Amino acid sequence: MKNLIPLLLVFSLNLNAHEGGHGELAESGKFGGVTSPIVSAAEAGQGAKAKVLYKAEIVRGENGQVRLYIFDDAMNLVDLKSFSSDVLAKLEVKKKGKFTYFGDFKLEKKNNHFLGQIPKVEYKPFNIDLFLSHGQQKLFVGFSNLD
C-alpha cells in the first residue's frame, strides 16, 4: 500500500502536465480527451495570460483518428456553424530533447466536432498546434507533451 500512493501521485502529475504549455483549464474532457484553452491567434504567445475565448478537447483514437470538440466557458458544446470548415494542425515531435516540426494535417468539420487523421508519430512526446477561424477571428489552441 505504501508503494501505491507514490505511484498514483506520479501518474496524476503526468496526466495534468498535458495542459500546461498553453494555459490551463480546470475541467477535464467530456469525451475522454485532453483539454486546452482556445485563444486569439494574436495572443498565442502569451500563455496563461491570453484571454480564453473557448475551450477545446482533443480525443485521439488508437487508429490515429483525432477529434476536436469546442466548448463555451460552461463546457457546453458550441455550434460550429460560424467556425471554419477545417482546422490546420501543426505537429512537432521531441527528438534529442528538442521539439522539431514534423508536418501538417487537417481536421474537417463533422457534425459537432472536427475530425482528422494524425500522421504516424514515432517520437514522443509531441505537440499539436491547431489553427481555426470563428468568423473573421483567427484562433489558436495548443496541446503539449502528448504521448
N, C-alpha and C positions, 0 to 999 in steps of 0.2 A: 504494500500500500504506500510506503514511503517513496518508492520509485515512481509510482503512478502520478503523483502530484506534480513533480518537476517535468515529467513527460507531457502532461496536459498543458502546463504553462508554456512550454516550448512550442507546441502545436498552435495554441491560441495566439501567441505573438506572431507566428509565421502567417497565419490567416489574416490578421489585421494589418500586416505590413503591405499588402497589396494596394491599399488605398492611399498610402502616404505620399506618393510622388507628386500629385497634382491637387492637393487639398484632401480633406477628409470628410466622410459622411458617417453619421452615427447609425444610419439604417443599414440593415443587411438586405440582400437582394430578395425579391419576391419569387424568383424563378430558379433559385439555387446558384446564382452567379455572383460576380463581384461588382460592387457599386463604386461610382465616382461622380464628382460634380461636373456639370456642363457649364462652361463659362464662355464669354465672348472671346473669339479668337484673338482680339486685340489685347486681352488681359491674360492670355495663356501663360505668359512668363512670370506672373505674379504669385503663382502657387496658391496657398491658403488665403492670401489677401484678395484674390479675384472674387467678384460678386457671383454667387451661384445663381444661375438662371433656371436650370432644370437639373434633374438627377438622372443618371444613366446606370443601367445594369448590363453587363456583358455576360453571356452564357455560352460556354464552349462545349461542344459535344466531342465524344471520342473520335468521331469521323472527321474532325476538323471544321465542322459547321459552327458558325458564330451567329448568335442572335443578339441584337442590341435593342433594349427597351428604354423608353424615355418616360420619366415621371415628373409630376409637378412637385412643389415643396412638401405636400402632404403624402407623397408616394402613391398618387393615383396615376394610372397610365394616361398619357397625353395623346389626344387625337393628332395623328401625323399628317393630316391634310395640308397644312401650311408649311410642312418641312420639305426639304429637298427630296427628290425621288431616290437618291442614292447617297452613300456615305463613303468618303475616301478614307482608307485605313493605311497608315504607315507602320511598318513593322521594324523593330530594332531587336537585335539579339546580343547577348552578352558573350563576348569572346575575349579571352585573356584578360578578364577584369574590366573590360570597356564595352559600352554599348555601341553597336555598329549598325548602320542602316542595312536592312535585309531585303526590303521590297514593299510594294504596294498591293493592295487588293481592295475590292469594293463590296459594300453591302447594299442590297436593294430593298426598297420598301415592300413589305409583305404583310398585309393586314395591319396589326397593331405593333409591329416591330420591323427592324431591318434584319436582313438575312444575307450571309455571305460564307465563303469558304476560305479559311486561313491556309496559306501555303504550309507545307510540312516544315516544322521548325525542329532542328536537331540540337540547337543550343538553348540552354535555359539558365537563368530566367530570360524573359523577353518582355518588351513593352509594345503596346498597341496605342497609337495616337489616332484619333478619329476626327474628321473634319466634315461638318454638315452645315446646312443653312436653314434658318427659320425665317421665311420671307426674305428680306434683304440682309438680315443679320447673319454674319458668319460665326459659327460656334465651334468649340473645341472641347473634347473630352479625352483624357489620357488614362490608360490603365498600365500601371508599372509593376515590374517584378512578377509577371505571371509565370507559372511553371506548368 
